[in-house]
Amino acid sequence: MNPASCMCHSKDRKTDDFGSVCLLVDSKKPNHRLHRFFMRFSIWVLFLLAGAALVCAQPTGRTSTRSLREVNKVAQPPATSVIAIVGARLIDGRGGPVVADSVVVIRGDRIVVVGKQGEVKIPPGAEVINATGLTLLPGLIDSHFHIDGDDPLPALYLSHGVTSLRDPGQWIEAYDAARKASAPVPRLFLCGPHLDSPPPAYPADSFIVRDAEETRLAVNRFVNDGASAIKVYYRLPLALVKVAIETAHARGVPVMGHLEIVDARDAIRAGIDGIEHATSFGTALLPLRDAEKYRQSVLADNNARREGRYQVWNSINLNTPQAASLFKLIVDHNVVVSPTLAVFERQRGDKDTNDIHVHAFKQMEAFVGLANKAGAKIVVGSHSDVPHAKRGWAYQRELELLVESGLTPMEALVAGTMENARYFHIADRLGSIEAGKLADLVLVEGDPSKDIRNMRRIKRVMLNGIWQRAEGDSR
């Protein structure tokens, strides 16, 4: 045995000074044990490197794509139920061409066949729905609904075609009465109260967190209670926004934010998944001195933002390198934008409205149009109660304003279906009309891909393979 072949230079020692295994090697004889050791070690290193490569290949700061669940159980049809919807023009939610004379077959709660008449065999005994002259779409998804004590409102939304909704910042218990009522309601994706710092703008809808540990505990508590997303509110400092994002992402849950004080660019770099309200981008578009003036006014008084946001948007210049870099940041980080334009809408002739309000709102619309043109993911959020829509029709008004902002009608429809399904992490089972997906469907009169106002002409609504009460807008 040659002692020099042992790295620790001693036959008695089993490890070197660093705790590594010391192997005694006879340089004159083949050492099969050593060979086997190095083979196993090499395989272990290869597995380690492969695992590291997979981790590095994943986008940083984003949630997993596991499917998230609604808090309520929707009614289940008999497994033997078969329905064939025949003759409708089909908008499947994915943005492709409209399909004329379509056939969609539903068995139980699932879509089983999608095609054209003459190419699809209708199963014997199926309930055949003649949908000639109508348009068939996926059930609408609302990213920003507020119940605010109006317990019958979710059921009314369902009758208007909204089959899934998210309330970003409301105690889950606030939906108890709606869930117990006899009228069916949409799939409810709830978040728990929004996370805020004192003094909260809406104490009844807030959960106050004061440090990192309280933030982690709050996120985990609400996810354990069934939250499918977490909302951070505008007084929460950036450091705690980051903690909320990290904690929620570790649980596979997305985070969205209403921002007034935290710069949207900082929240995006921290890994936020979505930003609610076009107005949340205001401070990111202002010169720093003006942004700081606005921030300080809101820090001193929550109500300063009500008129202040219109003054901000009246003065914003969207044709600057600063704006262009913001759009690029949104796109590069795959951040979802839920503009909720309808809640900020101010038109000439409205009560207590001046030219500043009107111009500011037009600027918000222009921002959404430019963000869409840049490639940002836009979704539809109604905000429930808005100035230019009757009760229950805020979603349709938001669709119309998105088109007014520059989206095509088809882009607006995708924003309200498949894009929202991705935002909710439910695109594996909802958001489009495809075989294998759940049968949440809407039939409307006319062609909304040509005139988005046809989304008010609701004829039939299906939730989970069961027809529901439907109600069109009589205006």
Backbone torsions as a table, in degrees:
resi	resn	phi	psi	omega
1	MET	NA	134.4	-179.6
2	ASN	-98.3	110.1	-177.1
3	PRO	-58.4	-29.5	-177.4
4	ALA	-65.3	-19.6	-179.9
5	SER	-79.2	-6.9	174.8
6	CYS	-97.5	124.7	-174.2
7	MET	-62.0	-27.0	-179.1
8	CYS	-96.3	1.4	173.9
9	HIS	59.8	29.1	178.7
10	SER	-151.0	132.0	178.2
11	LYS	-73.9	-17.2	-175.3
12	ASP	-87.8	-19.7	-175.4
13	ARG	-89.3	140.3	-179.7
14	LYS	-99.2	-18.9	179.8
15	THR	-135.9	158.5	174.0
16	ASP	-85.4	-173.6	-176.2
17	ASP	-66.0	-14.9	-178.2
18	PHE	-102.8	10.1	178.7
19	GLY	83.0	8.9	-179.3
20	SER	-81.1	155.1	179.4
21	VAL	-68.6	131.8	178.1
22	CYS	-99.8	121.7	-179.4
23	LEU	-107.6	127.2	177.6
24	LEU	-83.4	121.6	-173.6
25	VAL	-115.6	126.7	172.2
26	ASP	-91.7	110.9	-173.2
27	SER	-70.2	-13.5	-176.9
28	LYS	-96.4	-13.5	-177.3
29	LYS	-123.6	145.4	175.9
30	PRO	-65.9	136.1	-178.3
31	ASN	-111.4	98.1	-176.6
32	HIS	-69.6	-32.0	177.9
33	ARG	-64.0	-42.0	178.3
34	LEU	-63.9	-40.4	179.6
35	HIS	-61.5	-45.8	179.3
36	ARG	-63.0	-37.6	179.4
37	PHE	-61.0	-47.2	-177.4
38	PHE	-68.8	-33.2	176.2
39	MET	-62.5	-47.5	179.8
40	ARG	-64.9	-40.0	179.9
41	PHE	-63.4	-40.7	-179.1
42	SER	-64.6	-42.0	178.9
43	ILE	-63.1	-41.5	179.8
44	TRP	-61.8	-41.9	179.3
45	VAL	-64.5	-40.8	179.5
46	LEU	-62.6	-42.5	177.1
47	PHE	-62.0	-41.2	-179.9
48	LEU	-62.9	-44.8	-179.2
49	LEU	-66.7	-38.7	178.4
50	ALA	-63.5	-42.2	178.0
51	GLY	-62.9	-42.1	179.2
52	ALA	-63.8	-37.7	179.2
53	ALA	-64.8	-39.0	178.3
54	LEU	-64.9	-40.4	178.4
55	VAL	-63.5	-44.9	-178.0
56	CYS	-66.4	-27.4	-178.6
57	ALA	-73.8	-16.2	-178.9
58	GLN	-79.7	144.2	175.3
59	PRO	-61.4	135.5	-178.5
60	THR	-81.0	148.9	173.0
61	GLY	73.8	13.0	-179.0
62	ARG	-117.7	159.2	-179.0
63	THR	-79.0	163.3	171.7
64	SER	-68.9	169.7	-178.2
65	THR	-102.8	22.3	178.3
66	ARG	-63.7	145.9	-177.0
67	SER	-71.5	133.8	178.6
68	LEU	-100.6	161.7	-169.8
69	ARG	-120.1	150.5	171.6
70	GLU	-73.5	160.4	-179.2
71	VAL	-85.1	-17.9	-175.8
72	ASN	-106.9	152.9	174.4
73	LYS	-95.3	122.1	178.1
74	VAL	-89.4	155.9	-177.0
75	ALA	-61.0	146.1	-178.1
76	GLN	-108.5	127.8	177.9
77	PRO	-77.0	164.0	173.8
78	PRO	-60.1	142.1	179.9
79	ALA	-61.8	-22.8	-178.4
80	THR	-85.9	-6.2	-179.2
81	SER	-66.3	128.6	177.1
82	VAL	-131.1	125.0	-179.9
83	ILE	-126.5	134.3	175.5
84	ALA	-119.5	118.9	177.3
85	ILE	-97.1	116.3	-167.2
86	VAL	-121.3	134.6	169.8
87	GLY	95.1	-5.3	-178.5
88	ALA	-75.2	152.6	164.2
89	ARG	-77.1	132.9	-171.2
90	LEU	-106.3	124.1	168.1
91	ILE	-112.2	107.0	-167.5
92	ASP	-85.7	-1.9	176.9
93	GLY	93.9	-5.6	-176.8
94	ARG	-101.7	-2.4	174.9
95	GLY	92.5	2.5	179.3
96	GLY	-79.1	-177.0	-179.3
97	PRO	-62.6	150.0	174.4
98	VAL	-66.7	136.3	179.3
99	VAL	-101.4	118.1	178.4
100	ALA	-81.9	153.5	174.6
101	ASP	50.8	53.2	-176.1
102	SER	-84.9	165.2	170.5
103	VAL	-132.6	127.5	175.1
104	VAL	-125.9	124.1	-179.2
105	VAL	-109.5	130.0	180.0
106	ILE	-116.8	129.0	174.8
107	ARG	-120.1	118.4	-174.9
108	GLY	65.1	-125.0	-179.1
109	ASP	-99.7	5.8	-172.6
110	ARG	-117.6	146.2	168.5
111	ILE	-77.0	128.1	-177.8
112	VAL	-112.1	-27.3	180.0
113	VAL	-143.7	137.6	173.6
114	VAL	-133.0	126.3	179.9
115	GLY	-171.6	-161.1	-179.2
116	LYS	-107.8	153.5	175.1
117	GLN	-58.3	140.2	-176.8
118	GLY	91.6	-19.2	179.5
119	GLU	-109.7	-14.9	-177.3
120	VAL	-116.8	130.1	177.3
121	LYS	-88.0	123.7	179.4
122	ILE	-80.1	126.6	-177.1
123	PRO	-62.0	142.7	176.3
124	PRO	-58.9	139.5	177.9
125	GLY	82.5	-0.3	-179.9
126	ALA	-68.6	146.2	169.5
127	GLU	-76.1	115.1	-175.9
128	VAL	-97.4	123.6	177.5
129	ILE	-104.3	116.0	177.4
130	ASN	-80.1	108.7	-176.5
131	ALA	-110.1	24.8	178.2
132	THR	-57.6	131.1	-179.8
133	GLY	87.0	-5.8	179.1
134	LEU	-106.2	165.6	175.2
135	THR	-115.3	132.7	178.6
136	LEU	-103.6	128.8	-179.0
137	LEU	-132.4	162.9	170.2
138	PRO	-65.0	154.6	173.5
139	GLY	-55.6	141.0	-177.1
140	LEU	-75.4	146.8	-178.8
141	ILE	-121.8	128.4	-176.3
142	ASP	-109.7	117.4	-176.6
143	SER	-82.8	-9.6	-173.5
144	HIS	-148.7	80.1	179.8
145	PHE	-109.3	144.1	174.0
146	HIS	-127.9	126.3	-179.6
147	ILE	-80.8	-40.4	174.2
148	ASP	46.7	41.6	176.2
149	GLY	81.1	-2.2	178.9
150	ASP	-90.5	79.6	-171.0
151	ASP	-60.8	-34.3	178.2
152	PRO	-75.9	-7.9	-172.6
153	LEU	-64.3	-41.7	177.9
154	PRO	-57.4	-40.6	178.4
155	ALA	-64.8	-37.4	176.9
156	LEU	-64.3	-41.7	177.1
157	TYR	-59.4	-40.5	178.4
158	LEU	-60.1	-41.3	179.4
159	SER	-66.5	-16.5	178.0
160	HIS	-100.5	11.2	172.2
161	GLY	102.4	-4.2	-179.6
162	VAL	-86.7	109.7	-175.4
163	THR	-100.8	-12.2	175.1
164	SER	-142.2	141.6	177.7
165	LEU	-146.0	154.6	175.3
166	ARG	-122.1	131.0	171.8
167	ASP	-104.0	105.9	-175.1
168	PRO	-87.7	77.1	176.8
169	GLY	124.5	58.8	178.2
170	GLN	-152.6	138.6	177.7
171	TRP	-54.8	135.5	-179.8
172	ILE	-58.6	-34.1	-179.6
173	GLU	-65.0	-19.3	-180.0
174	ALA	-64.7	-15.9	-180.0
175	TYR	-98.3	5.1	-177.2
176	ASP	-58.0	-46.6	-177.4
177	ALA	-65.3	-41.5	179.3
178	ALA	-64.2	-38.1	-178.7
179	ARG	-72.0	-29.5	-178.5
180	LYS	-87.0	-13.9	-178.3
181	ALA	-67.1	161.7	-177.6
182	SER	-73.0	-29.1	-177.9
183	ALA	-73.9	131.9	176.7
184	PRO	-61.0	151.1	178.6
185	VAL	-126.4	163.0	177.3
186	PRO	-63.6	173.3	169.5
187	ARG	-64.8	129.7	-173.8
188	LEU	-106.7	112.3	175.6
189	PHE	-104.8	105.4	-170.4
190	LEU	-111.9	161.7	-172.0
191	CYS	-121.3	-12.5	-166.3
192	GLY	77.9	177.1	-178.9
193	PRO	-64.9	152.9	177.8
194	HIS	-72.6	152.0	-179.7
195	LEU	-87.6	126.7	-175.1
196	ASP	-142.2	169.6	174.9
197	SER	-117.4	154.6	-175.5
198	PRO	-70.9	151.7	-8.8
199	PRO	-81.8	130.0	-175.3
200	PRO	-70.8	148.0	177.5
201	ALA	-72.3	-35.4	-178.7
202	TYR	-130.3	83.7	-174.2
203	PRO	-55.6	-37.5	-176.0
204	ALA	-68.6	-22.2	-177.1
205	ASP	-108.1	7.2	-173.1
206	SER	-109.2	156.0	166.7
207	PHE	-125.9	115.7	-173.9
208	ILE	-80.8	128.4	172.5
209	VAL	-123.8	139.4	-173.7
210	ARG	-115.8	-12.1	179.6
211	ASP	-154.6	179.3	-174.5
212	ALA	-63.2	-42.0	-177.9
213	GLU	-65.2	-43.0	176.9
214	GLU	-62.1	-35.8	179.1
215	THR	-66.0	-46.8	178.4
216	ARG	-60.4	-44.9	-179.2
217	LEU	-62.2	-41.6	-179.0
218	ALA	-64.4	-47.3	-179.6
219	VAL	-59.1	-48.5	-178.4
220	ASN	-64.7	-37.4	179.4
221	ARG	-62.1	-46.6	-175.8
222	PHE	-73.4	-34.6	174.5
223	VAL	-64.1	-40.9	176.9
224	ASN	-61.6	-31.3	-179.4
225	ASP	-80.9	-6.4	177.2
226	GLY	117.5	3.6	179.0
227	ALA	-62.6	132.6	178.1
228	SER	-103.1	4.0	174.4
229	ALA	-164.1	163.0	177.0
230	ILE	-125.9	136.6	178.5
231	LYS	-113.2	129.4	173.7
232	VAL	-100.4	137.5	-175.1
233	TYR	-103.1	171.9	-160.1
234	TYR	-72.3	-17.9	177.6
235	ARG	-87.5	-10.3	-179.2
236	LEU	-68.2	125.2	-178.5
237	PRO	-69.1	158.0	-174.5
238	LEU	-56.3	-40.4	-178.6
239	ALA	-58.7	-38.9	179.9
240	LEU	-80.4	-28.7	172.1
241	VAL	-58.9	-44.2	178.9
242	LYS	-61.7	-42.2	179.5
243	VAL	-63.6	-43.5	178.9
244	ALA	-60.3	-43.8	-179.9
245	ILE	-62.9	-48.1	-178.0
246	GLU	-61.7	-42.2	-177.6
247	THR	-69.4	-45.0	179.9
248	ALA	-64.6	-42.5	-179.6
249	HIS	-64.4	-33.4	176.4
250	ALA	-64.2	-23.3	177.8
251	ARG	-97.4	3.2	179.4
252	GLY	76.6	24.8	-174.8
253	VAL	-117.5	134.7	179.5
254	PRO	-77.9	162.4	179.0
255	VAL	-126.3	132.7	173.5
256	MET	-122.1	159.7	-175.6
257	GLY	-135.8	142.9	163.9
258	HIS	-101.5	114.3	-172.7
259	LEU	-114.4	136.9	170.3
260	GLU	-135.1	-36.3	-174.5
261	ILE	-100.5	-47.7	175.7
262	VAL	-72.0	132.4	177.8
263	ASP	-66.0	130.4	-178.4
264	ALA	-57.4	-34.0	-179.6
265	ARG	-63.4	-38.2	179.3
266	ASP	-69.4	-39.7	178.4
267	ALA	-65.2	-38.4	178.8
268	ILE	-64.6	-46.3	179.2
269	ARG	-64.8	-25.6	177.8
270	ALA	-76.5	-12.0	175.0
271	GLY	106.5	15.3	-179.8
272	ILE	-61.9	144.9	-175.7
273	ASP	-87.4	-36.1	-178.0
274	GLY	-149.4	153.6	177.8
275	ILE	-123.0	124.3	-179.1
276	GLU	-90.9	135.5	177.1
277	HIS	80.5	128.8	173.2
278	ALA	-57.4	-33.8	-177.1
279	THR	-64.8	-18.8	179.2
280	SER	-64.8	-16.3	-178.6
281	PHE	-93.3	1.2	-172.8
282	GLY	-57.1	-52.5	-175.9
283	THR	-66.8	-23.1	178.5
284	ALA	-76.4	-11.0	-178.2
285	LEU	-107.4	-10.6	-179.1
286	LEU	-88.5	156.2	165.4
287	PRO	-58.0	147.7	-172.2
288	LEU	-55.7	-40.9	-178.2
289	ARG	-63.1	-42.7	179.5
290	ASP	-69.2	-38.3	178.6
291	ALA	-63.0	-41.2	-179.2
292	GLU	-67.4	-36.1	176.3
293	LYS	-61.1	-43.1	179.2
294	TYR	-67.2	-44.7	179.7
295	ARG	-56.4	-46.3	-177.8
296	GLN	-66.1	-34.9	179.3
297	SER	-66.4	-37.7	179.9
298	VAL	-75.4	-36.1	175.7
299	LEU	-60.8	-35.3	-179.1
300	ALA	-79.4	-29.4	-175.5
301	ASP	-155.5	114.9	-179.8
302	ASN	-55.2	-35.1	-176.1
303	ASN	-72.8	-11.1	179.4
304	ALA	-62.7	-23.6	-177.4
305	ARG	-74.0	-20.1	-173.1
306	ARG	-64.3	-49.8	173.8
307	GLU	-88.9	-30.1	-176.6
308	GLY	-60.1	-37.4	-177.9
309	ARG	-65.1	-32.2	177.9
310	TYR	-73.0	-36.0	175.6
311	GLN	-65.0	-40.4	177.7
312	VAL	-60.2	-51.7	-174.8
313	TRP	-73.3	-21.8	173.5
314	ASN	-66.8	-29.9	-174.4
315	SER	-99.3	-9.6	-175.8
316	ILE	-68.3	139.9	173.8
317	ASN	-107.5	115.6	-177.1
318	LEU	-88.3	-2.4	-179.0
319	ASN	-108.9	56.8	-179.5
320	THR	-130.5	159.7	173.4
321	PRO	-57.8	-32.8	178.4
322	GLN	-61.9	-44.2	178.2
323	ALA	-66.7	-43.7	-180.0
324	ALA	-60.4	-40.3	179.8
325	SER	-68.4	-32.1	176.6
326	LEU	-66.3	-45.8	178.1
327	PHE	-59.3	-41.6	179.5
328	LYS	-64.0	-40.3	179.8
329	LEU	-63.3	-43.9	178.4
330	ILE	-57.9	-47.1	-177.0
331	VAL	-68.9	-46.1	-176.6
332	ASP	-61.9	-31.4	-178.2
333	HIS	-98.6	8.6	176.8
334	ASN	54.3	38.6	-179.7
335	VAL	-82.3	134.3	179.2
336	VAL	-86.3	137.6	179.1
337	VAL	-112.1	118.4	175.8
338	SER	-110.0	93.1	-166.1
339	PRO	-68.9	-29.0	-174.0
340	THR	44.8	50.1	-177.0
341	LEU	-60.8	-35.2	-171.9
342	ALA	-60.8	-30.4	-178.4
343	VAL	-74.6	-20.6	-179.3
344	PHE	-101.0	-0.4	-173.5
345	GLU	-61.5	126.4	174.6
346	ARG	-133.6	123.1	-179.4
347	GLN	-116.7	152.3	178.4
348	ARG	-57.2	131.4	-177.2
349	GLY	99.6	-13.5	175.9
350	ASP	-67.5	152.8	178.9
351	LYS	-60.0	137.5	176.9
352	ASP	55.2	36.8	-178.1
353	THR	-119.3	132.6	178.2
354	ASN	-123.1	-175.5	-176.3
355	ASP	-62.8	-31.5	178.4
356	ILE	-62.4	-45.7	179.1
357	HIS	-60.9	-46.1	-176.1
358	VAL	-63.8	-46.5	-179.6
359	HIS	-66.9	-39.8	179.2
360	ALA	-60.0	-42.4	179.9
361	PHE	-66.2	-39.4	176.8
362	LYS	-61.9	-34.3	176.3
363	GLN	-65.9	-39.4	177.1
364	MET	-61.5	-44.2	177.9
365	GLU	-62.2	-42.3	179.8
366	ALA	-62.4	-38.4	177.6
367	PHE	-59.4	-46.1	-179.1
368	VAL	-63.6	-42.3	178.4
369	GLY	-61.7	-42.5	179.4
370	LEU	-68.7	-38.6	177.8
371	ALA	-62.8	-42.9	178.1
372	ASN	-63.4	-43.4	179.6
373	LYS	-62.4	-33.6	179.7
374	ALA	-74.6	-14.5	179.3
375	GLY	108.1	10.7	179.5
376	ALA	-69.4	153.1	177.4
377	LYS	-86.4	111.1	-179.5
378	ILE	-101.9	137.6	175.9
379	VAL	-128.0	168.9	-176.8
380	VAL	-101.8	121.3	174.0
381	GLY	-130.4	126.0	-169.3
382	SER	-86.2	-31.4	-173.0
383	HIS	68.0	5.3	170.1
384	SER	69.4	-57.0	-174.5
385	ASP	-118.7	108.6	-174.2
386	VAL	-133.7	156.2	-169.4
387	PRO	-69.2	-26.6	-173.9
388	HIS	-114.3	34.7	174.7
389	ALA	-146.8	142.7	174.0
390	LYS	-68.0	161.9	179.9
391	ARG	-54.4	127.6	177.7
392	GLY	92.8	-6.1	-176.1
393	TRP	-115.8	16.0	-179.7
394	ALA	-62.9	-34.1	-179.1
395	TYR	-62.3	-46.5	179.6
396	GLN	-64.1	-35.3	177.4
397	ARG	-65.9	-38.5	178.3
398	GLU	-63.4	-41.0	175.7
399	LEU	-57.1	-45.5	-178.7
400	GLU	-63.3	-39.5	-179.8
401	LEU	-70.8	-32.4	175.8
402	LEU	-64.3	-40.0	176.8
403	VAL	-67.0	-39.9	176.7
404	GLU	-61.5	-27.7	-179.1
405	SER	-79.7	-14.5	178.0
406	GLY	127.7	-9.2	173.7
407	LEU	-71.0	146.6	170.7
408	THR	-72.6	158.9	175.2
409	PRO	-54.0	-39.5	179.7
410	MET	-65.9	-40.2	177.3
411	GLU	-62.7	-39.1	178.4
412	ALA	-65.2	-39.2	179.4
413	LEU	-67.2	-39.6	175.3
414	VAL	-64.9	-38.5	178.0
415	ALA	-60.0	-32.6	-178.3
416	GLY	-90.7	-3.7	-178.0
417	THR	-125.5	-88.7	-173.0
418	MET	-65.2	-39.8	-179.3
419	GLU	-66.0	-39.5	176.0
420	ASN	-67.1	-36.2	177.2
421	ALA	-61.0	-39.2	176.2
422	ARG	-65.7	-41.4	179.3
423	TYR	-60.9	-36.9	-179.8
424	PHE	-82.0	-9.9	-172.3
425	HIS	63.1	45.2	178.5
426	ILE	-130.8	15.5	-174.4
427	ALA	-68.4	-13.4	177.3
428	ASP	-73.1	-18.1	-176.3
429	ARG	-133.3	-10.7	-177.3
430	LEU	-141.3	170.9	172.4
431	GLY	101.1	-16.9	179.7
432	SER	-149.5	163.3	178.1
433	ILE	-99.3	96.6	-179.3
434	GLU	-142.1	150.8	176.8
435	ALA	-58.4	133.6	179.4
436	GLY	99.4	-16.0	-179.2
437	LYS	-89.5	161.5	179.6
438	LEU	-68.1	146.4	-174.3
439	ALA	-88.8	74.8	167.8
440	ASP	-103.4	111.8	-169.4
441	LEU	-139.4	157.4	177.3
442	VAL	-136.2	135.2	171.9
443	LEU	-111.2	129.1	178.3
444	VAL	-128.0	155.8	173.4
445	GLU	-78.8	148.1	177.6
446	GLY	79.6	-173.8	-176.7
447	ASP	-119.7	99.4	-178.0
448	PRO	-69.1	-13.6	175.7
449	SER	-72.7	-14.1	175.3
450	LYS	-104.9	-35.0	178.8
451	ASP	-140.6	107.2	-174.4
452	ILE	-62.7	-20.9	179.8
453	ARG	-65.0	-16.8	176.4
454	ASN	-66.3	-11.9	176.3
455	MET	-70.3	-7.8	172.7
456	ARG	-84.8	-13.5	-173.0
457	ARG	-93.3	57.7	-175.9
458	ILE	-67.9	130.9	177.4
459	LYS	-111.6	-45.7	-179.6
460	ARG	-144.7	149.4	178.7
461	VAL	-133.1	132.7	177.3
462	MET	-119.9	131.5	175.7
463	LEU	-122.9	115.4	176.0
464	ASN	59.9	36.6	177.1
465	GLY	83.9	6.3	-179.3
466	ILE	-120.6	129.6	177.3
467	TRP	-68.6	138.2	-179.9
468	GLN	-116.8	170.0	174.4
469	ARG	-62.8	135.4	179.7
470	ALA	-124.4	146.6	-176.3
471	GLU	-145.3	121.3	175.9
472	GLY	-88.3	165.6	178.9
473	ASP	-82.5	123.1	-176.1
474	SER	-89.5	6.2	-175.6
475	ARG	-64.5	NA	NA
